[in-house]
């Protein structure tokens, strides 16, 4: 005769078996580096992690009117040699600069002007036009501050 204690023990055993088989299956499905070296995988994973942080900072920065953190992360990605993620993020940021989302206009002006002077290029984005858009929103005092 099967008692309620036996039924409980059988139920617990079934749950335990399901959990252990799921854990074993998860270990079998673990991420395998498809790059030539683990260092390359680590590098790519760090870039993706930074890009996700940058996108989050971009979203938060649009709400606050301060894209400084997103800019810092985009610059780090570009400096790491990741033009795809860093450049893409920077384009989003520069478009917002042109729209006036970033409230520190002299800072935005300096960043765009520095990129322009360095010869940076972004597909389908004119840094000259972004600089013009920022300038149109600035007071003469802000423009003088930006050009210091």
C-alpha positions in Angstrom: 0.0 0.0 0.0 1.3 3.4 -1.0 0.9 6.0 1.8 0.9 9.7 1.4 4.5 9.7 2.8 5.5 7.4 -0.1 3.7 9.7 -2.6 5.6 12.7 -1.2 8.9 10.8 -1.4 8.2 9.8 -5.0 7.2 13.4 -5.9 10.4 14.7 -4.4 12.4 12.1 -6.3 10.8 13.1 -9.6 11.6 16.8 -9.0 15.2 15.9 -8.1 15.6 13.8 -11.2 14.1 16.6 -13.4 16.5 19.2 -11.9 19.6 17.1 -12.2 18.9 16.1 -15.8 18.2 19.8 -16.6 21.5 20.8 -15.0 23.3 18.1 -17.0 21.7 19.2 -20.2 22.6 22.9 -19.5 26.2 21.9 -19.0 26.1 20.1 -22.3 24.7 23.3 -23.9 27.3 25.6 -22.4 28.8 28.3 -24.5 31.7 27.1 -26.6 34.2 29.7 -27.9 34.1 29.7 -31.7 37.0 32.1 -32.1 40.6 30.9 -32.7 41.6 31.7 -29.1 40.0 32.1 -25.7 41.6 35.6 -25.6 39.7 36.6 -28.7 36.5 35.3 -27.2 37.2 37.2 -24.0 37.9 40.4 -26.0 34.7 40.0 -28.0 32.6 39.3 -24.9 34.0 42.4 -23.2 33.1 44.5 -26.2 29.5 43.1 -26.2 29.3 43.7 -22.4 30.5 47.3 -22.9 28.0 47.8 -25.8 25.1 46.6 -23.6 26.2 49.0 -20.8 26.6 51.8 -23.4 23.0 51.2 -24.7 21.7 51.2 -21.2 23.6 54.4 -20.5 22.3 55.9 -23.7 18.7 55.2 -22.8 19.2 56.6 -19.3 21.1 59.6 -20.6 18.3 60.5 -23.0 16.0 60.6 -20.1 18.3 62.7 -18.0 19.7 64.9 -20.7 23.2 63.7 -20.0 24.9 61.4 -22.4 28.3 61.6 -20.8 28.4 58.0 -19.6 27.2 56.6 -23.0 29.9 58.7 -24.7 32.6 57.4 -22.3 31.6 53.8 -23.1 31.4 54.4 -26.9 34.9 56.1 -26.8 36.2 53.1 -24.8 34.9 50.7 -27.5 36.4 52.7 -30.3 39.7 52.9 -28.4 39.6 49.1 -28.0 39.3 48.9 -31.8 35.7 47.9 -31.9 34.4 50.4 -34.6 31.3 48.4 -35.2 29.8 48.7 -31.7 31.6 51.8 -30.6 31.0 53.6 -33.8 27.3 52.6 -33.9 26.8 53.8 -30.3 28.7 57.0 -31.1 26.4 57.7 -34.1 23.3 57.4 -31.8 24.9 59.8 -29.3 25.9 62.4 -32.0 22.4 62.4 -33.4 21.1 63.2 -29.9 23.7 65.9 -29.6 22.4 67.5 -32.8 18.8 67.3 -31.4 19.9 69.0 -28.2 19.2 66.1 -25.9 22.6 66.5 -24.2 22.1 69.6 -22.1 25.8 70.4 -21.8 26.1 71.9 -25.2 29.7 73.2 -24.9 30.8 69.7 -23.9 28.9 68.1 -26.9 30.5 70.7 -29.2 34.0 69.9 -28.0 33.5 66.2 -28.4 32.2 66.4 -31.9 34.8 69.0 -32.9 37.6 66.8 -31.6 36.3 63.8 -33.6 36.0 66.0 -36.6 39.5 67.3 -36.2 40.8 63.7 -35.8 39.2 62.7 -39.1 36.6 60.4 -37.7 33.8 59.3 -40.1 30.5 57.6 -39.5 28.4 56.2 -42.3 25.5 58.5 -43.2 26.3 61.0 -40.5 27.9 64.4 -41.2 29.9 65.6 -38.2 29.9 69.0 -39.7 26.1 69.1 -39.7 26.0 67.8 -36.2 28.4 70.6 -35.1 26.2 73.1 -37.0 23.1 71.8 -35.2 24.8 72.1 -31.8 26.0 75.6 -32.6 22.5 76.7 -33.6 21.3 75.8 -30.1 24.1 77.6 -28.2 24.3 81.0 -26.8 27.3 83.2 -27.7 28.7 82.5 -24.2 28.4 78.8 -24.6 30.1 78.9 -27.9 33.0 80.9 -26.5 33.3 78.4 -23.7 33.2 75.5 -26.1 36.0 77.0 -28.2 38.4 77.5 -25.3 
